Amino acid sequence: MINQIILGLSTGAMYSLVAIGLVMMYKVSGVMNFAYGNMGMFITYIIWWLSSSMGVNLYLSIILGIMFAAIMGVSVERYGLRPIRHLSHGSMLIVTFGILMILEGLAVEIWGTEYKSFPELISGTPFVFKGDFGIVVLRRQDLLVFTTLIVISIAIALFTKFTKFGIAIRAVSENEEVAGYMGINVGSVLGFSWAFGVSMAALVGVIAAPKVFVSPTMLTFYQIQGFTAAVLGGFETFTGAVFGGLILGVLEKIVGNYISEGFKASISLVIIILVLVFFPSGLFGRKIRRRA
C-alpha cells in the first residue's frame, strides 16, 4: 500500500505541476487555456529536435525550449487574447482552441506522428527502504518530480507574497480594473502569467516525455488530469492546485489497483461532477469572484 501511495503521489505531483500553470493563467487573465497541453507538446518537440537532430546539449536545449515557451506565452496573450478581451470570455476560449489545433497540425506536418524517444533526465537504480513497514521503493524519477513540485511551490509562495511584482499579480487577479487605477502595469502581469503558464507546460512535457514519448497527443491526458486537479483543489488558489493533484494521483492509483483499472479513466469525470455539486469552489478554494 505504501508503494502504491508513493506512485500515486508521484503521478499526482505531475498533475499538480500542470494545475499550477493552468491556475496561474486563469487567476490572472480569467481564461482557461485549452491549448495548454499542445503548447507543452510543441515545445517538447523543439527540445527533442535541438538535442537529437542539432546536437545541442540536452540541458541547454531544455533551457532554450523553456525560454521559447515563455516567448510563446507572452505572444499568445499579447497578440491573440488581449485585442479581444473587451468582447467576451467565449471568444478568448475559441482562440485557445484554435491554437490547440494549429500546434497539433504543425507538429504532425513537421515531425510526423511517430513516437520519438526522449532521454531520461535522471537515471539510476531506485532507492529501496526496508523496515517493519515492509519494502518501499522510491524511483529517481519520483524524486525529480517531488523536488520540482516543492521548489516551484515554495518559489511561487515567496514570489507572490514578498515581491512587488508578485503582489501586483495578486492585485490583478483580485480586480484587474482597480489594479490598473493603482498604477499597476496590467499588461505586464497578464503577459507574465502566460509566460509562466506555458513554461510550466514545457517543463511538464520534458519530465513526462521519457515515459510517454514525444508525440502530438503526449500531454492530452495530463491536461485533463491537471484540469481535474485544479477543479478539485480550487481554481482560485495555488495550494488547491498542488494538493488537488496529489489527492487525484493517490485516488487514481487506489481505484486502479483495488477497484478496476478500466474505471480509473472515468474517475476524473466523477470527481469533477462531485466537486462541482458539493464544493463549487473546490476543496481549498474560496468563493469565486466576478472579474471586473
N, C-alpha and C positions, 0 to 999 in steps of 0.2 A: 504493500500500500504506500509506503514512504517513497519508493522509487516511482510509483505512478504519480504521486503528488508532485515530485520534483520534475518529472517530464511534463506534467500539466502546467506547472509554473513557468517552465522554460518556453513552452508554446504560448502560454498566456502573456509572457513578457514581450513576445513578438507582437501580439495583438495590442498590447499597451503602447508599444512604440508607434504602431500605425495610428492608434486612437489619439495619441498626443499631437501628431501632425494635423489630424482632422479637426481636433478641438481648437488648436491654435488658429487655424484659418476660419473656423466657424465663429469662435468667440469674437474675433476682431472684425471680420468682414461680413459676418452673418450669412455666409454662403457655404453650403455643403458641397465639397468638391468631389463630384462623381468621377473625375478623371485622375484621382489621386493614385490609384494602383497603376494605371498606364503611364503616368508620369514617372513613377519609380521604375517601372519596367523599361522605359525608353532610356533612361539614364544608365540603368544596369547594362543594357546592350552597348552603350557608348563606352562604359568602363571595360567591358569584356573585349570590345574591338580594340581599344587602346592597348590593353595588356597582351592580348593574344595575337593580333594582327600587326600592330605597330611596334611591338617590342618595348612598350613603356613599362616601367616597374609597376607592379600591381598596386602597391600602396599609393604611389604617385598618381596612378590612374584613378584611384578612388577619390583622392583629394580633388583632382581636376573635375571628376564627374560630379561631386557634391557642389563644387563652385558653379558648374554649368547648371545644376539643378536650381541653385539659388537665383541665377540669372533668369532661368525659365519661369520660376515662380513670380519674380518681380514683373517680367514682361507680360505674363498672362493677366496679372492683376491690373497692371497699368494700362495696357492696350486692349485687353479683351473684356474686362469686367468694369473698370472704373467709368468708361464712357457711357455705360448703360445702367449705372447704379440708380439713376433717377427714374428708371422705367419700372421694373418690377423684379421681385425676387425670382420669379419663374424664368425671366429672360436670362438671368445670370446662370441659373441651373442649366438652361439649354446650351449656353456657351461651354460649360464644363462637359456636357455630353458630347458636343461637337469636338472638343479637344480629345476626349476619350477615343472617339472613332478615328480622328486624324492620326493620332500617335500609334494606334494599333495598325492602321493601314500602312503607315510609313515603316514600322518595324517589319511587317510582313514583306513589303516591297524591297527593303534594303537588305534584310538578313534572312528572309525566308521563315518557314515555320518549323524547321528542325530544331530540336532541343540542343542547346550549347552548354557544355560543361563549364563550371566555374570553380576555380581552386578554393580550397578551404582557407579561411583567414587565420585559423588557429587549429593546429593538428597535434596529435599525440595520444597516448593511451589515457583512458579516463581515470579519475581518482576513485578508489574503492575504499569505503569505510566499513569496518566490521565492529560489531558490538552486540549488546543484549537486544538491541532493536533489530538485529539481523544484518544484512549486507545492503549498503547504499552505494549506488554507482552514480558519480557525477561527471558528466562529459565535459570536455573542454569547451565545446560549443555552448553548453548551458552557462558556463562561467562567463563567456563572452557576452551572451545575451543579457544575463543578470547585471553584469558590470556596466554595460552600455545603458541599460534602463536606469540604474541607480545614479550614474553620473549625469545623465540628461535630466532626470527628475530633480536632483539637487540643484543643478545649474539653473533650471527654469525657476525654481522656488526662490533662489537667491537673486536672480536677474530681475524678476518681476516685483520683488519686494524692496530691493536696496539700490537699484539703479534708476536714474531719471527716465531713461527710455523705457525701462520695464514698467515703471509707474504710469508712463504715457500709454502703454499698451493696455493696462488695466482700465485707465480712464476712457479710452476709445471703446473698449469692449462694454463698458457700462453705458455710455451715452456719447455717440460719435459727434453729435451737433454741439453739445456743451463743451466737449473736449476741444473742438475747434475754436470756440469762443474764448477758451482759456489760453490760446496761443499754441496749442499742440499741433504739430505738423501731421495731420491725419493721414495724408497720402503716404508719408514715410512709414507710418505704423502699419498701414494696410499692405504696403509693399513688403515690409519685413515679415509680416505674418505668413504671406505666401512663399517668400523665400525660405523661411524656416520650415514650413509645411512640406514643400516639395523636396527640400534637403532631407527631411525625415523619411520621405518615401524612397529616396535614393538609398539611404542608409539601410532601410528595411530590405530593399531589393538586393543589396550586396550581401547582407547577412543570410538572407534566405536562399540566394542563388545556388550555393553548393548542394543544397538539399533538393530544391525543386527544379533546378536547371534554369537556364535563361531561355525564355520563350515569350511569345506575345501575351499569353494569359497567366504568366507566372505569379502575379500578385493579385489576381481577381479574388481568390479565396481569402487572402489576408485582408483585403479591403473590406469585404463583407464582415469578417470577424472583428476587424477594428471598429467598424461602424457599430456593430452589436455591443462591443465593449464600451464604446462611448455612450451609447444609449443606456446600458446597464449602470454605468457609473455616474452619468450625468454629463451632458454636452457642455455645461457651463463651468466645468472645473477640471483642472489637470489631475488632481487627486483622484477624481472619479475615473478618468481615463486610465490611470495606472492600475488602480485596484479592480476596475471593471474588467480589464484584460486578464489580470491574474485569476480572478474568480472564474471568468469564462473558460480559461485554459484548463483549470482543475476540473470544472464541471464537465467539460467536453471529454476529458480523459477518463473520468469515472464512468460517465454514461457509455463511452465506447468499450470499456473493459468489463463492466458489470451489468450492463443492460443490453445494448445492441450497438455494434459498430455502424450499422446502417442508419440507426436513429441519430447518430452523432451529427450528421449533416443537417438534420432538421432542428437541432437544439437552438440554433441562433434565432430562427423564426419564432419558436416557442418563447424564448427569453424576451425578445422584443415585444411580443404581444402582452406577456405577463407584466413586464416592467411598465409599459405604457398604460396599462389598465390600472395597476395598483400603485405605481411610483412614477407618475408622469415626468418628474424632474430627475429621475434616476436615483440610485441608492445614495449617492453622495452629493447630488445637485441641489441647488436652490430653486425657488420658483422662477421660471423663465420670464425674463423681462422683455417688453416690447422695445425694439430698437427705434431710436429717433429717426 
